Amino acid sequence: MSPLTRYLSRLLGVFLLVTAVSEWTQPGLLTVVAPAMVDQPALLWVSGILTFASGLAIVLGHNVWGDPAAAVVSLLGWMMTIKGAALLLVPAAGWTALLGAMHYPSHSGVYTIIPALAGGYLTYSGFARQRQQRAGRESAQRP
């Protein structure tokens, strides 16, 4: 695993885990935040700028598909880029329709499971796998 993949695995993994857990510990929060963002187009725009820039930075700097952790990081970069572009280009009415079609307020907890799993995997890959690799190198160096 490259140092950049390790760094991005740690960054995205911890971010996704903390975000998912915060959504589980404050279950009513998302049902308020999502509609409030749709009601404030400026929030959608700022969120789109930040998401698009973050995703594009990952895509341009880490478009690597060689190992599973690198592929997850690259996939998340592409997803962030596409989501950011959508937040910038789709009007608020489109987001309102999408939230309605997803039955978002009644199923908001379900939509955090996949980010939590991806976050757990990336956190493990970024932190624990490095320790295992280091321990393997140290045991190989012993006579």
Protein Blocks (a to p, Z undefined) as FASTA:
>chain_A
ZZklmmmmmmmmmmmmmmmmmmmmmmmlmmmmmmmmmmmmklmmmmmmmmmmmmmmmmmm
occfkbmklmmmmmmmmmmmmmmmmmmmmcfklmmmmmmmnommmmmmmmmmmmmmmmmm
mmmmmmmmmmmmmmmmmmmmpZZ
